[in-house]
Amino acid sequence: MINLPFNPIKRAEEVEKIVMKDLERKYYRFRYASYYGGIATADTIGCCFLCAYCWNYFKNLKPEKFGEFYSPEEVSKKILEIVEKKSLDRVRISGAEPILGEKSFEHLEKVIQEIYERKSSLDFILETNGLILGLNKKFCSRLAKYPLAVRISVKGWDEKSFERISGAQGKFFIYQLKAIKNLQDFGLEAWPAVMHEIFGRKVKRNGSRK
C-alpha cells in the first residue's frame, strides 16, 4: 500500500534496489516506435513517480513482477539491431524513469557510451521526469560528454497539480524545472514536455467546462 503523496526521492531509492542488479537493469521489451520520425526504443521498468495516466502504470507500481535484467552491452546491442533493421538514426530509453540514482545512472551512461562507440552518428533522445537531474548537477555534467537531446516530462504546472498527477509531494515540483536549467548550463539541448492535468471538471464537446 502506497500512501499519497509520497517522497519521490525515497521511492526512487526503493525502486532502484528492485530494478537494478549490479549494472544490469530490468527491461520488458525492445521495439521500433514511430515517434520522432522513427526511433529504436528500449522500454525499462521503474519510476519514482506514479502518474495515474501513465501507460506503464502497473509495471511501475510493482516493478518486481515484470521484466528481465539486461546489461548495458545487451541493451545497446538490441537497440542497434533495431536501428540496422529499420534504417533508423534515433534511439531512446522509454517506459519508465532512466535515472533513479547512482546505479541506474551508471547503467544509462554505459548504454549511451556503448551506442556511440558503435555508431556515433545516432541521435540519442533521453526521456526523463528530471527529478534526479534537478537534484544532482553532477549527473548533468557527466551527460554533457555526449551529444544528447533531453526531453523533460514536466508533470503539471505548479505544486498542487504536480502532486495530483504524479502522486509525489508537491514540494518536489521545482526540481523538474531545475533539471532543464542544469542541463542547459552544461550545454545540453533540453526542453520541457508539459503533462497537463486531466482530472477535474468535465469538458463539454464544445470545449467549455461545467
DACOR-V675810 format. One record per residue. N is the residue number from 1. RES is the residue in one small letter. SS is DSSP state (alpha for helix, beta for strand, coil for the rest). Layout:
n->N res->RES ss->SS
n->N res->RES ss->SS
This chain:
n->1 res->m ss->coil
n->2 res->i ss->coil
n->3 res->n ss->coil
n->4 res->l ss->coil
n->5 res->p ss->coil
n->6 res->f ss->beta
n->7 res->n ss->coil
n->8 res->p ss->alpha
n->9 res->i ss->alpha
n->10 res->k ss->alpha
n->11 res->r ss->alpha
n->12 res->a ss->alpha
n->13 res->e ss->alpha
n->14 res->e ss->alpha
n->15 res->v ss->alpha
n->16 res->e ss->alpha
n->17 res->k ss->alpha
n->18 res->i ss->alpha
n->19 res->v ss->alpha
n->20 res->m ss->beta
n->21 res->k ss->beta
n->22 res->d ss->coil
n->23 res->l ss->coil
n->24 res->e ss->beta
n->25 res->r ss->beta
n->26 res->k ss->beta
n->27 res->y ss->beta
n->28 res->y ss->beta
n->29 res->r ss->beta
n->30 res->f ss->beta
n->31 res->r ss->beta
n->32 res->y ss->beta
n->33 res->a ss->beta
n->34 res->s ss->coil
n->35 res->y ss->alpha
n->36 res->y ss->alpha
n->37 res->g ss->alpha
n->38 res->g ss->coil
n->39 res->i ss->beta
n->40 res->a ss->beta
n->41 res->t ss->beta
n->42 res->a ss->beta
n->43 res->d ss->beta
n->44 res->t ss->beta
n->45 res->i ss->coil
n->46 res->g ss->coil
n->47 res->c ss->coil
n->48 res->c ss->coil
n->49 res->f ss->coil
n->50 res->l ss->coil
n->51 res->c ss->coil
n->52 res->a ss->coil
n->53 res->y ss->coil
n->54 res->c ss->coil
n->55 res->w ss->coil
n->56 res->n ss->coil
n->57 res->y ss->alpha
n->58 res->f ss->alpha
n->59 res->k ss->alpha
n->60 res->n ss->alpha
n->61 res->l ss->alpha
n->62 res->k ss->coil
n->63 res->p ss->alpha
n->64 res->e ss->alpha
n->65 res->k ss->alpha
n->66 res->f ss->coil
n->67 res->g ss->coil
n->68 res->e ss->beta
n->69 res->f ss->beta
n->70 res->y ss->beta
n->71 res->s ss->coil
n->72 res->p ss->alpha
n->73 res->e ss->alpha
n->74 res->e ss->alpha
n->75 res->v ss->alpha
n->76 res->s ss->alpha
n->77 res->k ss->alpha
n->78 res->k ss->alpha
n->79 res->i ss->alpha
n->80 res->l ss->alpha
n->81 res->e ss->alpha
n->82 res->i ss->alpha
n->83 res->v ss->alpha
n->84 res->e ss->alpha
n->85 res->k ss->alpha
n->86 res->k ss->alpha
n->87 res->s ss->coil
n->88 res->l ss->coil
n->89 res->d ss->coil
n->90 res->r ss->beta
n->91 res->v ss->beta
n->92 res->r ss->beta
n->93 res->i ss->beta
n->94 res->s ss->beta
n->95 res->g ss->coil
n->96 res->a ss->coil
n->97 res->e ss->coil
n->98 res->p ss->coil
n->99 res->i ss->coil
n->100 res->l ss->coil
n->101 res->g ss->coil
n->102 res->e ss->alpha
n->103 res->k ss->alpha
n->104 res->s ss->alpha
n->105 res->f ss->alpha
n->106 res->e ss->alpha
n->107 res->h ss->alpha
n->108 res->l ss->alpha
n->109 res->e ss->alpha
n->110 res->k ss->alpha
n->111 res->v ss->alpha
n->112 res->i ss->alpha
n->113 res->q ss->alpha
n->114 res->e ss->alpha
n->115 res->i ss->alpha
n->116 res->y ss->alpha
n->117 res->e ss->alpha
n->118 res->r ss->alpha
n->119 res->k ss->coil
n->120 res->s ss->coil
n->121 res->s ss->coil
n->122 res->l ss->coil
n->123 res->d ss->beta
n->124 res->f ss->beta
n->125 res->i ss->beta
n->126 res->l ss->beta
n->127 res->e ss->beta
n->128 res->t ss->beta
n->129 res->n ss->coil
n->130 res->g ss->coil
n->131 res->l ss->alpha
n->132 res->i ss->alpha
n->133 res->l ss->alpha
n->134 res->g ss->alpha
n->135 res->l ss->alpha
n->136 res->n ss->coil
n->137 res->k ss->alpha
n->138 res->k ss->alpha
n->139 res->f ss->alpha
n->140 res->c ss->alpha
n->141 res->s ss->alpha
n->142 res->r ss->alpha
n->143 res->l ss->alpha
n->144 res->a ss->coil
n->145 res->k ss->coil
n->146 res->y ss->coil
n->147 res->p ss->coil
n->148 res->l ss->beta
n->149 res->a ss->beta
n->150 res->v ss->beta
n->151 res->r ss->beta
n->152 res->i ss->beta
n->153 res->s ss->beta
n->154 res->v ss->beta
n->155 res->k ss->beta
n->156 res->g ss->coil
n->157 res->w ss->coil
n->158 res->d ss->coil
n->159 res->e ss->alpha
n->160 res->k ss->alpha
n->161 res->s ss->alpha
n->162 res->f ss->alpha
n->163 res->e ss->alpha
n->164 res->r ss->alpha
n->165 res->i ss->alpha
n->166 res->s ss->alpha
n->167 res->g ss->coil
n->168 res->a ss->beta
n->169 res->q ss->coil
n->170 res->g ss->alpha
n->171 res->k ss->alpha
n->172 res->f ss->alpha
n->173 res->f ss->coil
n->174 res->i ss->alpha
n->175 res->y ss->alpha
n->176 res->q ss->alpha
n->177 res->l ss->alpha
n->178 res->k ss->alpha
n->179 res->a ss->alpha
n->180 res->i ss->alpha
n->181 res->k ss->alpha
n->182 res->n ss->alpha
n->183 res->l ss->alpha
n->184 res->q ss->alpha
n->185 res->d ss->alpha
n->186 res->f ss->coil
n->187 res->g ss->coil
n->188 res->l ss->coil
n->189 res->e ss->beta
n->190 res->a ss->beta
n->191 res->w ss->beta
n->192 res->p ss->beta
n->193 res->a ss->beta
n->194 res->v ss->beta
n->195 res->m ss->beta
n->196 res->h ss->coil
n->197 res->e ss->coil
n->198 res->i ss->coil
n->199 res->f ss->coil
n->200 res->g ss->coil
n->201 res->r ss->coil
n->202 res->k ss->coil
n->203 res->v ss->beta
n->204 res->k ss->coil
n->205 res->r ss->coil
n->206 res->n ss->coil
n->207 res->g ss->coil
n->208 res->s ss->coil
n->209 res->r ss->beta
n->210 res->k ss->coil
